């Protein structure tokens, strides 16, 4: 008893400290998945019964909690894990009332009123009436999606977030987060707009800790439906404890073990053998060669008491109140797509651009008049010109190269005879082009596009697993720990030989929770959460060998073991290549939270805090070399280029780029911040039909501090940092008129 009084005094002191910290400048409200029972016990005449004992027992584990009704006949039992409970009410002089099975949902404050009949305590009265389905004890609007719905409703990809749309006020976004960095498992998950709020404002929690992917504002881990007990979507939040974001709070609780072994196994598949070819596939390939599609999703769950052999005998979790639960799920998808592209012909790679020649004279886009050069020669669409013959002429001057008299003043160039480049082609450019581009395979006339088609697959591979351990130290102390792991990877379709785009959504979440009952009316809940995410998208690198063969290693050095090469644009006819790296992590966060609840008469007083440390890291780099027609086009008038002449591929073969873009220097964002939040709340059940709820909340998120002060915000009393680290991202861009280009080129 003395120890119990000391514990209660400590808890009260901690509660007062939390109240004091509310007014001090220290660190997001703690989250909980637990629920509560409350109600009033009366006799047959309707008079309240004080001093009655109310016991709730978890049917899965046998864990029991008790409370005593107050002078007003009311009781409250908080911090109960969601599940099925039996409720027993006893009082001397009255028959014992028992409700055999009452389901408590995630974060539900269930009202359970009972009427006792006069009789002996040994007499049993079975209560069959169900609790009212309407939530009357809180103004927060919420929708609980139960385990039966989660498992039984058809979900393409079995992503539980699709079920958020069952919530009133939820609407899918026009452009989901899947389009950027989140890999779609099957139909993909969603973070919908709830009651008009942005989808990025939703907050996801998992077993009491934050489950957010900080960079793209979605979820970090999406457990399979068979591993989810239920989840609650709070769309209009009035509880100070949950007011962390303007959007919905999606609160997920996973299954736990029980006294009985239970589990499940599944396999879901989709296959192109059951599908017809689409119209676009039939235009280029026989129906028998339609792109393949294979999707398999399989896994299992298992849970029960921990049974371990020891030198002292078998450790029986049913007696020790130790339970486990785990799951594993694999997802494999390979969906073929017919991809088209504009690729160079073998003749063009040998300098033969005769397929571009036409008998149509170029016209000025402003005046519409036929284009002639300074020597009066007509300029024909598709003609390739030698940029190294560019010279300045004056009207009336005899051109020493052709012997013709200049009709006007300006620059002039010589066309390649027959559109055959008679200069040495840049070997580094040919090496790059042959490494990337396949040969045309469509039976179309020369210089007709698209001239290449292939079936390329979108490949998604994902493995995820989770493990949970629960232990009860008697009825006053419970402890649980969870670990979640997910590893989705995606490779996108491509029509080129290299550079397919890839994405990853790797995440790890750890949660630890401890609940201690200092007394039947005073308890504390403490959580620790660790969240690790590593998102990003990167093209499959061209490789070090290609960097060296094209003499680009000094311009695009290898970073983080990702040897990407410069990507190119070939306007106006041909498709370009893709080479960019955007690693978004790892991003790490640590969460520590505490909640104290004191039941005093008809008041349930709550106080809590959470410290949230975020270490964010993201990066991105790459370079683009642009080759267009102007380096090899005709020149006329006042130094104008005839845009219908020349070609980007010809410019590349002659090593004449038109523009360059690149991320250079240190481009990473490496920053940290500490989010702190506090709340105070009082839920007062003034009468059986009237409940008041008062709450206050304070959150503070300071500006992020960048590593080595590479970026600092303008704050009062501070100056902008100066020196070599002032730039977070440096961009380098060159753009020169091709008719005056005198560079040595890029491949040199």
Buried (B, 14 or more C-beta within 10 A) or exposed (E): EEEEEEBBEEBBEBBEBBBEBBEEEEBBBBBBBBBBBBBBBBBEEEEBBEEBBBBBBBBBBEBEBBBEBBEBBBBBBBBBBBBBBBBBBBBEEBBBBBBEEBBBBBBBBBBBBBBBEEEEEEEEBEBEEEBEEEBEBBEBBBBBBBBEBBBEBEBBBBBBBBBBEEBEBBEBBEEBBBEEBBBBBBEBBBBBBBBEBBBBBBBBBBBBBBBBBBBBBBBBBBBBBBBBBBBBBBBEBBBBBBBBBBBBBBBBBBBBBBBEEBEBEBEBEBEBEEEEBEEEBBEBBEEEBBBEBBBBBBBBBBBBBBEEEEEEEEBEBBEBBBBBBBBBBBBBBBBBBBBBBBBBBEEBBEBBBBBBBEEEEBBBEEEEEEBBBBBEBEBBBBBBBBBEEBEEBEEEEEBEEEEBEBBBBBBBBBBBEEBEBEEEBBEBBBBBBBBBBEEBEEEEEEBEBBBBBBBBBBBBBBBBBBBBBBBBEEBBEBBBBBBBBBBBBBBBBBBBEBBBBBBBBBBBBBBBBBBBBBBBBBBBBBBBBBBBBBBBBBBBBBBEEBBEBBEBBEBBEEBEEBBBBBBBBBBEBBBBBBBBBBBBBBBBBBBBBBBBBBBEEBBBBBBBBBBBBBBBBBBBBBBBBBBBBBBBBBBBBEEBBBBBBBBBBBBBBBBBBBBBBBBBBBBBBBBBBBBBBBBBBBBBBEEBEEBEBEBEBBBEBEEBBBBEEBBBEEEEEEEEEEEEBEEBBEEEEEEBEBBEBEEEBBBE
